[in-house]
Amino acid sequence: MQTRIEREKQTIQDMIALYCRKHHNSSSLCPECLDLLKYAHQRLNKCPYQNGKTTCAKCLVHCYHPQRRNKIKIIMRSSGPRMLFYHPVAAIRYLFDKRRREPITPLNKK
């Protein structure tokens, strides 16, 4: 069974792939999208909430650089609705995760 962070990584990878395919006419990730994906995975690895996290949009800690955060927002707006058709299970899981009101206490705080 996948952890919450692993699911989040797969979801962002699927969303970036959908966006890149539509906007960059690329069958695989272009260098710009690949760089963004690596950055997103890096940020998820360092998330203080780990498996207790809510979706990044509702998180109390915004760990993305503002420019990259804006790019992720653009990608999510474009790919989010299409996820129901291309990755329905991931889209439904994301909707359930989004219902979590606030993240569970970070690992580094007791």
KAWO-V126570 format. One record per helix or strand of 2 or more residues. SS is the DSSP state (@ for helix, = for strand). FROM is the first residue (numbers start at 1). TO is the last residue. If there is no record, write none. Layout:
ss = {SS	SS}
from = {FROM	FROM}
to = {TO	TO}
//
This chain:
ss = {@	@	@	@	@	@}
from = {4	31	50	56	66	88}
to = {23	45	52	58	86	99}
//
